[in-house]
Amino acid sequence: MTLRFHKTYTLFFISILVIEILIAKFLTQGFIRYTFGDYLVVILMYCFFKSFIKGNHFYIAMGVLAFSFAIEFLQLVNILKPLNLQNSHSAKLILGSTFQFSDLVAYTLGIITVLIVELKPIKSCIP
C-alpha cells in the first residue's frame, strides 16, 4: 500500500460527496435519504481512500465495510450518549443515532457494487 494521488477517484469522491450533501439537505425522509444514502456513503469512502492510496481494492473495500459496520454497531449501543453528543446535529449526521439492519444491507450492496466495478475484464483466449 503506497500513497499517490489518483484524479479519477478524487473526481468520483467529490461528485458523490455533492450528491450526499444534496440528499442530506433536500430529502428528509424516504428510500433515497435513508437507504440509497447509506449505499452511496460506502462508495464515497472507498473513492476517498482510493484517491490517495494505491493498494489492493478488495482490502480497501473490506476495510470500508468493516468501518461502516463498526459505526452502525456503535449506534446499537447508543455511543452518542456516553460521549455526551446526543444533542449534536453534526455528530448525529456523521455517526448516526439509530441502528438499522437495513443500513448493513445497504453498506454491503454498496461494497459489492464497488467490487464489481473494480473487476478487471478477463481477456478472451478465443482466436
C-alpha positions as CSV (number, residue, x, y, z in Angstrom):
1,M,0.0,0.0,0.0
2,T,1.6,3.3,-1.1
3,L,0.4,6.9,-1.2
4,R,-0.3,8.5,-4.5
5,F,-2.9,10.9,-6.0
6,H,-5.5,9.5,-8.3
7,K,-7.5,12.1,-10.2
8,T,-10.4,9.8,-11.3
9,Y,-11.2,8.5,-7.7
10,T,-10.9,12.1,-6.5
11,L,-13.5,13.3,-9.0
12,F,-15.8,10.4,-8.1
13,F,-15.4,11.2,-4.4
14,I,-16.2,14.9,-5.0
15,S,-19.2,14.0,-7.2
16,I,-20.7,11.5,-4.7
17,L,-20.0,14.0,-1.8
18,V,-22.1,16.6,-3.6
19,I,-24.9,14.1,-4.2
20,E,-24.8,13.1,-0.5
21,I,-24.9,16.7,0.6
22,L,-27.9,17.4,-1.7
23,I,-29.6,14.3,-0.3
24,A,-29.0,15.4,3.3
25,K,-30.1,19.0,2.6
26,F,-33.2,18.4,0.5
27,L,-34.6,15.0,1.3
28,T,-35.8,14.5,4.9
29,Q,-37.3,11.0,4.5
30,G,-37.8,8.1,2.3
31,F,-35.8,5.5,0.4
32,I,-33.3,7.8,-1.1
33,R,-32.5,9.6,2.1
34,Y,-32.1,6.5,4.3
35,T,-31.2,3.6,2.1
36,F,-29.7,5.0,-1.0
37,G,-27.6,7.5,1.0
38,D,-26.2,4.6,3.0
39,Y,-25.5,2.7,-0.2
40,L,-23.6,5.7,-1.6
41,V,-21.7,6.5,1.6
42,V,-19.5,3.4,1.4
43,I,-18.8,4.1,-2.2
44,L,-17.9,7.7,-1.2
45,M,-15.5,6.4,1.5
46,Y,-13.9,3.9,-0.9
47,C,-13.3,6.6,-3.5
48,F,-11.8,8.8,-0.8
49,F,-9.3,6.2,0.2
50,K,-8.5,5.2,-3.4
51,S,-7.9,8.8,-4.3
52,F,-4.7,8.8,-2.3
53,I,-3.9,5.1,-1.5
54,K,-2.6,2.7,-4.1
55,G,-3.4,-0.7,-2.8
56,N,-5.5,-3.8,-3.3
57,H,-9.1,-2.7,-4.0
58,F,-10.5,-5.8,-2.2
59,Y,-8.7,-5.0,1.1
60,I,-9.6,-1.3,0.9
61,A,-13.3,-2.2,0.2
62,M,-13.3,-4.6,3.2
63,G,-11.8,-2.0,5.4
64,V,-14.5,0.5,4.5
65,L,-17.2,-2.2,5.0
66,A,-15.7,-3.1,8.5
67,F,-15.6,0.6,9.4
68,S,-19.2,1.1,8.3
69,F,-20.4,-1.9,10.2
70,A,-18.5,-0.7,13.3
71,I,-20.2,2.7,13.2
72,E,-23.6,1.0,12.8
73,F,-23.0,-1.3,15.8
74,L,-21.9,1.7,17.8
75,Q,-25.3,3.1,17.1
76,L,-26.8,-0.1,18.6
77,V,-25.1,0.8,22.0
78,N,-26.1,4.4,21.6
79,I,-22.5,5.7,21.6
80,L,-23.6,9.4,21.4
81,K,-24.9,9.3,25.0
82,P,-21.6,8.3,26.8
83,L,-19.7,10.8,24.6
84,N,-22.3,13.5,25.6
85,L,-23.0,14.2,21.9
86,Q,-26.7,13.2,21.8
87,N,-27.6,16.9,21.2
88,S,-25.1,17.5,18.5
89,H,-26.6,17.6,15.0
90,S,-23.1,17.1,13.4
91,A,-22.4,14.0,15.5
92,K,-25.8,12.6,14.7
93,L,-25.2,13.2,11.0
94,I,-21.8,11.6,11.0
95,L,-22.2,8.8,13.5
96,G,-26.0,8.3,13.2
97,S,-28.2,7.8,16.1
98,T,-30.2,4.6,15.5
99,F,-29.2,1.1,14.5
100,Q,-30.9,-0.3,11.4
101,F,-30.3,-3.7,9.9
102,S,-31.2,-2.3,6.5
103,D,-28.2,0.0,6.8
104,L,-25.9,-3.0,7.0
105,V,-27.5,-4.4,3.8
106,A,-27.1,-1.0,2.0
107,Y,-23.4,-0.9,3.0
108,T,-22.9,-4.4,1.8
109,L,-24.6,-3.8,-1.5
110,G,-22.5,-0.6,-2.0
111,I,-19.3,-2.5,-1.4
112,I,-20.4,-5.3,-3.7
113,T,-21.0,-2.7,-6.4
114,V,-17.5,-1.3,-5.8
115,L,-16.0,-4.8,-6.2
116,I,-18.0,-5.5,-9.4
117,V,-16.9,-2.2,-10.9
118,E,-13.2,-2.8,-9.9
119,L,-13.1,-6.3,-11.6
120,K,-10.7,-6.2,-14.5
121,P,-12.1,-7.6,-17.7
122,I,-10.7,-11.0,-18.5
123,K,-9.2,-11.2,-21.9
124,S,-10.7,-13.9,-24.0
125,C,-8.5,-16.7,-25.4
126,I,-10.7,-17.1,-28.4
127,P,-8.7,-16.6,-31.7
